[in-house]
Amino acid sequence: CTVKSPSQSAMDTLILKCKALGKPLVVAGCVPQGSQNLKELEGVSVIGVQQIDRVVEVVEETLKGHEVRLLRRSSLPALDLPK
């Protein structure tokens, strides 16, 4: 997907509000993946759309105090779901 200005702005606002609470934060999806170098993403774990299968690992590491960045493009495992 292509990051659009309203989505980017909404993400930035939400990240700043969440960071103000002082809690560990994981941001996932195409918006952070397309905006990897934003100042708002400093100190935040970020996971791209193609690593969503590793979300549990990212959350666990973030709760341990580690900042995780998984934004590389890769193939997802087949889910074998009926179509």
Secondary structure, 3 states (H helix, E strand, C coil): CCCCHHHHHHHHHHHHHHHHCCCCCEEECHHHHHCCCCHHHCCCEEECHHHHHHHHHHHHHHHCCCCCEECCCCCCCCCCCCC
